[in-house]
């Protein structure tokens, strides 16, 4: 039996990158997964490849209506919910002087508001089965920021605070809440910014290599599993010593 056998876990931003790696690993470990993303073609293809233990639903995490519909599918398809990974996020690079209000607002809507809404709407389902686990994807820049990513860093710092507050508010319902802080992970999001992003990421990473989505997925798997039953309200860095 896998470490997640019998569990139903929802993943936002699950169509590719770290979210897709999590979905693949969770299914391999015995879970059923509900994948949400605005990338409908990629998300549907992933769910089809994973078979009967996966389902894809279009999810814009900044929409409360989308979150409600997302979890309605979880109930109808799998009958329960045991975990949520708030994985969806965007990176809007730019110096503070150059950022537009629209860029700042969109970063907040996806990274920060989306995390809060996910927690809000997952909580009743998790509580109804006696508890569960929520993992919020923050970033190493929430510990060690650098110039040119103000909107991203602000929201990822906020996720650390949201995680702690949620852990305290939900402990009575048996719900654990933790944050994972990846460093430079080579994903479609980072690759979209080209070689300059690669140079910056590697220059900040003492191990001198990019992390793999599959490595982050293993950490998230642990926090989803009963192996981490006494862990809540914590940050877990996975960053090649970049925050050391």
Secondary structure as the mmCIF struct_conf table of DSSP 4:
data_model
#
loop_
_struct_conf.conf_type_id
_struct_conf.id
_struct_conf.beg_label_comp_id
_struct_conf.beg_label_asym_id
_struct_conf.beg_label_seq_id
_struct_conf.end_label_comp_id
_struct_conf.end_label_asym_id
_struct_conf.end_label_seq_id
TURN_TY1_P TURN_TY1_P1 UNK A 3 UNK A 6
STRN STRN1 UNK A 8 UNK A 12
TURN_TY1_P TURN_TY1_P2 UNK A 13 UNK A 13
BEND BEND1 UNK A 15 UNK A 16
HELX_RH_AL_P HELX_RH_AL_P1 UNK A 17 UNK A 28
TURN_TY1_P TURN_TY1_P3 UNK A 29 UNK A 30
STRN STRN2 UNK A 32 UNK A 37
BEND BEND2 UNK A 38 UNK A 38
HELX_RH_AL_P HELX_RH_AL_P2 UNK A 40 UNK A 50
HELX_RH_3T_P HELX_RH_3T_P1 UNK A 51 UNK A 53
STRN STRN3 UNK A 54 UNK A 58
TURN_TY1_P TURN_TY1_P4 UNK A 61 UNK A 62
HELX_RH_AL_P HELX_RH_AL_P3 UNK A 64 UNK A 78
BEND BEND3 UNK A 79 UNK A 79
STRN STRN4 UNK A 83 UNK A 86
STRN STRN5 UNK A 94 UNK A 94
TURN_TY1_P TURN_TY1_P5 UNK A 96 UNK A 98
HELX_RH_AL_P HELX_RH_AL_P4 UNK A 101 UNK A 107
HELX_RH_PI_P HELX_RH_PI_P1 UNK A 108 UNK A 113
HELX_RH_AL_P HELX_RH_AL_P5 UNK A 114 UNK A 128
TURN_TY1_P TURN_TY1_P6 UNK A 129 UNK A 130
STRN STRN6 UNK A 132 UNK A 137
HELX_RH_3T_P HELX_RH_3T_P2 UNK A 140 UNK A 142
TURN_TY1_P TURN_TY1_P7 UNK A 143 UNK A 143
BEND BEND4 UNK A 144 UNK A 144
TURN_TY1_P TURN_TY1_P8 UNK A 147 UNK A 148
STRN STRN7 UNK A 149 UNK A 149
HELX_RH_AL_P HELX_RH_AL_P6 UNK A 150 UNK A 170
HELX_RH_3T_P HELX_RH_3T_P3 UNK A 171 UNK A 173
TURN_TY1_P TURN_TY1_P9 UNK A 174 UNK A 174
STRN STRN8 UNK A 175 UNK A 182
BEND BEND5 UNK A 184 UNK A 184
STRN STRN9 UNK A 185 UNK A 185
HELX_RH_AL_P HELX_RH_AL_P7 UNK A 188 UNK A 191
TURN_TY1_P TURN_TY1_P10 UNK A 192 UNK A 193
HELX_RH_AL_P HELX_RH_AL_P8 UNK A 194 UNK A 203
TURN_TY1_P TURN_TY1_P11 UNK A 204 UNK A 204
TURN_TY1_P TURN_TY1_P12 UNK A 206 UNK A 207
BEND BEND6 UNK A 209 UNK A 209
STRN STRN10 UNK A 211 UNK A 211
HELX_RH_AL_P HELX_RH_AL_P9 UNK A 213 UNK A 224
BEND BEND7 UNK A 225 UNK A 225
HELX_RH_3T_P HELX_RH_3T_P4 UNK A 226 UNK A 228
TURN_TY1_P TURN_TY1_P13 UNK A 229 UNK A 230
BEND BEND8 UNK A 233 UNK A 233
STRN STRN11 UNK A 235 UNK A 238
BEND BEND9 UNK A 239 UNK A 239
TURN_TY1_P TURN_TY1_P14 UNK A 240 UNK A 243
#
